[in-house]
């Protein structure tokens, strides 16, 4: 389904499919970082966040005319729409700042949870953190 296009607006974001995808992705990331102790998120790796974002952006711009050729270019998010002129550049700069900000927050969360784990409290603080962060990140209605 088309999530966003200039003709259809943001109807794709308001359905259950979009909400479940967002919530499932958020929950999986929280489980991996907080409970499963996967790869650490370190501040020294901050340069990789904009690199991956740039690759993802290039992929989306490459695919924009290929997802639904009958509808014209399709972008998953309005701020990636290249038909908006100079606003797209402003959106990309703001997006880069937001990505950096949230990477730093996520790295600090990972560092904090590592310190809690060293305290010998078991899994209870980790589970509480997953519940709290899930409450903060997940949307159940729109």
C-alpha contacts under 8 A as a table, 3 or more apart, distances in Angstrom:
res1	aa1	res2	aa2	distance
1	X	12	X	7.50
2	X	5	X	7.17
2	X	12	X	6.39
2	X	68	X	7.99
2	X	74	X	7.28
2	X	76	X	7.55
3	X	10	X	6.51
3	X	11	X	6.89
3	X	12	X	4.10
3	X	13	X	6.17
3	X	75	X	7.50
3	X	76	X	5.36
3	X	77	X	7.53
4	X	8	X	6.48
4	X	9	X	5.65
4	X	10	X	5.17
4	X	11	X	7.20
4	X	12	X	6.34
4	X	13	X	7.82
4	X	74	X	6.40
4	X	75	X	5.61
4	X	76	X	5.07
4	X	77	X	5.89
4	X	78	X	6.57
5	X	8	X	5.28
5	X	9	X	5.68
5	X	10	X	7.44
5	X	73	X	7.11
5	X	74	X	4.94
5	X	75	X	5.88
5	X	76	X	7.52
5	X	78	X	7.43
6	X	9	X	5.56
6	X	74	X	7.77
6	X	78	X	7.77
8	X	11	X	6.75
10	X	13	X	5.60
10	X	14	X	7.23
10	X	78	X	7.96
11	X	14	X	5.50
11	X	15	X	7.13
12	X	15	X	5.88
12	X	18	X	6.61
13	X	18	X	5.33
13	X	19	X	7.10
14	X	18	X	6.76
14	X	19	X	7.18
14	X	142	X	5.87
15	X	18	X	5.67
15	X	19	X	6.53
16	X	19	X	5.09
16	X	20	X	5.93
17	X	20	X	5.24
17	X	21	X	6.12
18	X	21	X	5.15
18	X	22	X	6.19
19	X	22	X	5.17
19	X	23	X	6.04
19	X	139	X	6.64
19	X	140	X	6.89
19	X	141	X	7.58
20	X	23	X	5.07
20	X	24	X	5.78
21	X	24	X	5.20
21	X	25	X	6.04
22	X	25	X	5.30
22	X	26	X	6.13
22	X	138	X	7.33
23	X	26	X	5.11
23	X	27	X	6.05
23	X	137	X	7.68
23	X	138	X	5.18
23	X	139	X	6.82
24	X	27	X	5.19
24	X	28	X	6.07
25	X	28	X	5.18
25	X	29	X	6.26
26	X	29	X	5.31
26	X	30	X	6.27
26	X	134	X	7.32
26	X	137	X	6.96
26	X	138	X	7.10
27	X	30	X	5.10
27	X	31	X	6.10
27	X	130	X	7.95
27	X	134	X	6.42
28	X	31	X	5.14
28	X	32	X	6.17
29	X	32	X	5.15
29	X	33	X	6.21
30	X	33	X	5.33
30	X	34	X	5.67
30	X	35	X	7.50
30	X	130	X	6.13
30	X	133	X	7.66
30	X	134	X	7.70
31	X	34	X	5.47
31	X	35	X	5.07
31	X	36	X	6.19
31	X	130	X	6.92
32	X	35	X	5.94
32	X	36	X	4.89
32	X	37	X	6.23
32	X	38	X	5.72
33	X	36	X	6.18
33	X	37	X	5.38
33	X	38	X	5.70
33	X	39	X	7.25
33	X	40	X	7.38
33	X	110	X	6.85
34	X	37	X	5.99
34	X	110	X	7.10
34	X	113	X	6.71
34	X	126	X	5.96
34	X	127	X	7.98
34	X	129	X	7.58
34	X	130	X	6.83
35	X	123	X	7.63
35	X	126	X	6.07
35	X	127	X	7.15
35	X	130	X	7.89
37	X	40	X	7.49
40	X	110	X	6.96
41	X	45	X	7.29
41	X	106	X	7.15
41	X	107	X	5.00
41	X	110	X	6.28
42	X	45	X	5.51
42	X	46	X	7.27
42	X	107	X	5.37
42	X	110	X	7.91
42	X	111	X	7.87
43	X	46	X	5.33
43	X	103	X	7.95
43	X	104	X	6.52
43	X	107	X	5.99
44	X	47	X	7.64
45	X	48	X	5.79
45	X	49	X	7.73
46	X	49	X	5.74
46	X	50	X	7.82
46	X	100	X	7.24
46	X	103	X	6.87
46	X	104	X	7.58
47	X	50	X	6.08
47	X	51	X	6.61
48	X	51	X	4.92
48	X	52	X	6.12
49	X	52	X	5.41
49	X	53	X	6.13
49	X	99	X	6.96
49	X	100	X	7.12
49	X	103	X	7.15
50	X	53	X	4.81
50	X	54	X	5.92
50	X	96	X	6.57
50	X	99	X	7.15
50	X	100	X	7.47
51	X	54	X	5.16
51	X	55	X	6.35
52	X	55	X	5.08
52	X	56	X	6.09
53	X	56	X	5.05
53	X	57	X	6.03
54	X	57	X	4.97
54	X	58	X	6.12
55	X	58	X	5.15
55	X	59	X	6.20
56	X	59	X	5.06
56	X	60	X	6.21
57	X	60	X	5.07
57	X	61	X	6.21
57	X	80	X	7.80
58	X	61	X	5.18
58	X	62	X	6.06
59	X	62	X	5.01
59	X	63	X	6.11
60	X	63	X	5.07
60	X	64	X	5.85
60	X	75	X	7.06
61	X	64	X	5.16
61	X	75	X	7.81
61	X	80	X	7.97
62	X	65	X	7.35
62	X	66	X	7.89
63	X	66	X	5.04
63	X	67	X	6.28
64	X	67	X	6.20
64	X	68	X	7.99
64	X	73	X	4.82
64	X	74	X	4.87
64	X	75	X	5.85
65	X	68	X	6.59
65	X	69	X	5.65
65	X	72	X	6.06
65	X	73	X	4.49
65	X	74	X	6.46
66	X	69	X	5.62
66	X	73	X	7.68
67	X	73	X	7.91
67	X	74	X	6.76
68	X	71	X	5.55
68	X	72	X	6.61
68	X	73	X	7.26
68	X	74	X	6.77
69	X	72	X	5.37
69	X	73	X	7.15
71	X	74	X	7.40
74	X	81	X	7.93
75	X	78	X	6.59
75	X	80	X	6.29
75	X	81	X	5.93
76	X	80	X	7.57
77	X	80	X	5.68
77	X	81	X	7.24
78	X	81	X	5.48
79	X	87	X	7.99
79	X	88	X	6.06
79	X	91	X	5.74
79	X	92	X	7.54
80	X	88	X	6.31
80	X	91	X	7.57
80	X	92	X	7.56
81	X	84	X	6.04
81	X	88	X	6.57
82	X	85	X	6.32
82	X	88	X	6.03
83	X	88	X	7.93
84	X	87	X	5.72
84	X	88	X	5.77
85	X	88	X	5.86
85	X	89	X	7.62
86	X	89	X	5.38
86	X	90	X	6.63
87	X	90	X	5.02
87	X	91	X	6.03
88	X	91	X	4.98
88	X	92	X	6.15
89	X	92	X	5.09
89	X	93	X	6.35
90	X	93	X	5.24
90	X	94	X	6.24
91	X	94	X	5.11
91	X	95	X	5.94
92	X	95	X	4.90
92	X	96	X	6.13
93	X	96	X	5.12
93	X	97	X	6.45
94	X	97	X	5.11
94	X	98	X	6.21
95	X	98	X	4.98
95	X	99	X	6.04
96	X	99	X	5.12
96	X	100	X	6.22
97	X	100	X	5.13
97	X	101	X	6.11
98	X	101	X	5.01
98	X	102	X	6.14
99	X	102	X	5.32
99	X	103	X	6.01
100	X	103	X	5.10
100	X	104	X	6.26
101	X	104	X	5.29
101	X	105	X	6.36
102	X	105	X	4.87
102	X	106	X	5.96
103	X	106	X	5.05
103	X	107	X	6.05
104	X	107	X	5.07
104	X	108	X	6.14
105	X	108	X	5.10
105	X	109	X	6.16
106	X	109	X	4.97
106	X	110	X	6.19
107	X	110	X	5.03
107	X	111	X	6.17
108	X	111	X	5.00
108	X	112	X	6.03
109	X	112	X	5.05
109	X	113	X	6.10
110	X	113	X	5.17
110	X	114	X	6.16
111	X	114	X	5.08
111	X	115	X	6.39
112	X	115	X	5.15
112	X	116	X	6.31
113	X	116	X	4.94
113	X	117	X	6.10
113	X	126	X	7.09
114	X	117	X	5.12
114	X	118	X	6.43
115	X	118	X	5.22
115	X	119	X	6.71
116	X	119	X	5.21
116	X	120	X	7.54
116	X	121	X	7.42
116	X	125	X	7.30
117	X	120	X	5.97
117	X	121	X	6.80
117	X	122	X	7.08
117	X	123	X	7.90
117	X	126	X	7.96
121	X	124	X	6.88
121	X	125	X	7.07
122	X	125	X	7.26
123	X	126	X	5.23
123	X	127	X	6.14
124	X	127	X	5.18
124	X	128	X	6.15
125	X	128	X	5.05
125	X	129	X	6.09
126	X	129	X	5.03
126	X	130	X	6.25
127	X	130	X	5.09
127	X	131	X	6.22
128	X	131	X	5.10
128	X	132	X	6.11
129	X	132	X	5.11
129	X	133	X	5.94
130	X	133	X	5.22
130	X	134	X	5.83
131	X	134	X	5.12
131	X	135	X	6.20
132	X	135	X	5.12
132	X	136	X	6.34
133	X	136	X	4.94
133	X	137	X	6.03
134	X	137	X	5.19
134	X	138	X	5.57
135	X	138	X	5.77
139	X	142	X	7.18
